[in-house]
Amino acid sequence: MSLDRFDRAILQALQLDGRITNSLLAERVNLSESACLRRIRALEESGLIEGYTARINQQRAGCPVNVFVNITLDRQDEVDLRKFEEAVRKIPEVMECYLMTGDYDYTVRVVVADTADFERVHSKHLTRLPAVARIHSSFALRTVQKSKELPIR
């Protein structure tokens, strides 16, 4: 989908405030309300806008600790990769999981309350994932930058 300046402005505004009214959004991006709504629907139908969510404060939700877990599998055949990915999706504390190049097969971001909580996730979930050979965990000391807005070009 090719984006013009109006589409980019709409996406920028929605990333900042997904609950903005159509009339206020239309005013901000210099469109009529009907044109703005048509564009939003087109962006949704194209899949560029995947949905709308509330951003929850991680600390106030009781899981202030981020742990980055690098996982190496025994094998990387299609079946093992699929089984691993299906299993990791079922762990509620896993916020993100990436298939990687380099030294590790996967990098996973886990959120927990504290080190004891991570020990629980590690022993009850991570070590039981299919085909896991090694797990290397690093605790984040502080979040320096965490953007929720994609650059729209």
C-alpha positions as CSV (number, residue, x, y, z in Angstrom):
1,M,0.0,0.0,0.0
2,S,1.4,3.4,-1.0
3,L,1.1,6.0,1.7
4,D,0.6,9.7,1.1
5,R,1.0,12.5,3.6
6,F,-2.5,12.2,4.9
7,D,-2.1,8.5,5.6
8,R,1.2,9.1,7.3
9,A,-0.3,11.9,9.4
10,I,-3.2,9.6,10.4
11,L,-0.9,6.8,11.4
12,Q,1.3,9.1,13.4
13,A,-1.7,10.5,15.3
14,L,-3.2,7.1,15.9
15,Q,0.1,5.8,17.4
16,L,0.0,8.7,19.8
17,D,-3.6,8.4,20.7
18,G,-5.6,5.4,19.4
19,R,-8.7,6.7,21.1
20,I,-8.8,10.0,19.3
21,T,-12.2,10.8,17.9
22,N,-12.6,10.8,14.1
23,S,-13.6,14.5,14.1
24,L,-10.5,15.6,16.0
25,L,-8.3,13.4,13.9
26,A,-9.8,14.8,10.7
27,E,-9.2,18.3,12.0
28,R,-5.5,17.5,12.9
29,V,-4.7,16.0,9.5
30,N,-6.7,18.5,7.5
31,L,-9.3,16.2,6.0
32,S,-13.1,16.0,6.1
33,E,-14.5,13.5,8.7
34,S,-15.8,11.2,6.0
35,A,-12.5,11.2,4.0
36,C,-10.6,10.6,7.3
37,L,-12.8,7.7,8.2
38,R,-12.5,6.2,4.7
39,R,-8.7,6.3,4.9
40,I,-8.7,4.7,8.4
41,R,-10.9,1.9,7.2
42,A,-8.6,1.4,4.1
43,L,-5.5,1.3,6.4
44,E,-7.3,-1.3,8.6
45,E,-8.4,-3.4,5.7
46,S,-4.9,-3.4,4.2
47,G,-3.6,-4.8,7.5
48,L,-1.3,-1.8,8.1
49,I,-3.4,-1.0,11.2
50,E,-3.7,-4.3,13.0
51,G,-5.9,-3.2,15.9
52,Y,-6.2,-0.9,18.9
53,T,-5.0,-1.7,22.4
54,A,-4.5,-0.1,25.8
55,R,-0.9,0.3,26.9
56,I,-0.5,-1.1,30.4
57,N,2.1,0.1,32.8
58,Q,4.5,-2.9,33.2
59,Q,5.5,-1.9,36.8
60,R,2.1,-1.2,38.0
61,A,0.8,-4.5,36.5
62,G,3.3,-6.3,38.8
63,C,5.9,-7.4,36.3
64,P,8.6,-4.8,36.4
65,V,11.5,-7.0,35.5
66,N,12.6,-7.6,31.9
67,V,14.7,-10.7,31.2
68,F,16.2,-11.3,27.8
69,V,16.6,-15.1,27.2
70,N,18.7,-16.4,24.4
71,I,17.9,-20.0,23.5
72,T,19.8,-22.5,21.5
73,L,18.0,-25.6,20.2
74,D,19.4,-29.1,19.7
75,R,18.4,-29.0,16.1
76,Q,16.9,-26.6,13.7
77,D,14.7,-28.8,11.6
78,E,11.3,-27.5,10.6
79,V,9.4,-29.7,13.1
80,D,11.5,-28.6,16.1
81,L,11.2,-25.0,15.2
82,R,7.4,-25.3,14.8
83,K,7.0,-27.2,18.1
84,F,9.2,-24.7,20.0
85,E,7.3,-21.7,18.6
86,E,3.9,-23.2,19.4
87,A,5.1,-23.9,23.0
88,V,6.7,-20.5,23.6
89,R,3.4,-18.8,22.5
90,K,1.6,-20.5,25.4
91,I,3.9,-18.9,28.1
92,P,2.0,-15.8,29.4
93,E,5.2,-14.1,30.6
94,V,6.8,-14.2,27.1
95,M,6.2,-10.8,25.6
96,E,8.3,-11.2,22.5
97,C,10.1,-14.1,20.7
98,Y,12.4,-13.7,17.7
99,L,14.0,-16.3,15.5
100,M,17.6,-15.1,15.2
101,T,20.7,-15.3,13.2
102,G,24.0,-15.6,15.0
103,D,25.0,-17.4,18.2
104,Y,21.5,-18.2,19.5
105,D,18.4,-19.5,17.7
106,Y,15.8,-17.5,19.6
107,T,15.7,-14.3,21.7
108,V,12.8,-14.1,24.1
109,R,11.7,-11.1,26.3
110,V,10.1,-12.3,29.5
111,V,8.4,-10.1,32.1
112,V,8.4,-11.2,35.8
113,A,7.9,-9.7,39.2
114,D,11.4,-10.6,40.5
115,T,14.2,-13.1,40.4
116,A,12.1,-15.8,42.2
117,D,9.4,-15.3,39.7
118,F,11.9,-15.7,36.9
119,E,13.2,-18.9,38.5
120,R,9.6,-20.2,38.4
121,V,9.2,-19.3,34.7
122,H,12.6,-20.8,33.9
123,S,12.0,-24.1,35.7
124,K,8.3,-24.6,34.8
125,H,8.3,-23.3,31.3
126,L,11.6,-22.4,29.6
127,T,13.6,-25.6,30.4
128,R,10.6,-27.6,29.2
129,L,10.4,-26.1,25.8
130,P,10.9,-28.6,23.0
131,A,14.4,-29.2,21.6
132,V,16.2,-26.7,23.9
133,A,19.9,-27.3,24.3
134,R,21.0,-24.1,26.2
135,I,19.4,-21.1,27.8
136,H,21.3,-17.9,28.6
137,S,19.4,-15.2,30.5
138,S,20.2,-11.5,31.1
139,F,18.3,-9.2,33.4
140,A,17.7,-5.7,32.2
141,L,18.8,-3.2,34.8
142,R,16.9,-0.2,33.3
143,T,14.9,0.6,30.2
144,V,16.7,3.4,28.4
145,Q,14.5,3.6,25.3
146,K,11.3,1.8,24.5
147,S,9.3,3.3,21.7
148,K,5.8,2.3,20.9
149,E,5.7,4.3,17.7
150,L,7.0,3.1,14.4
151,P,8.7,5.6,12.1
152,I,6.2,6.3,9.4
153,R,7.8,7.2,6.1
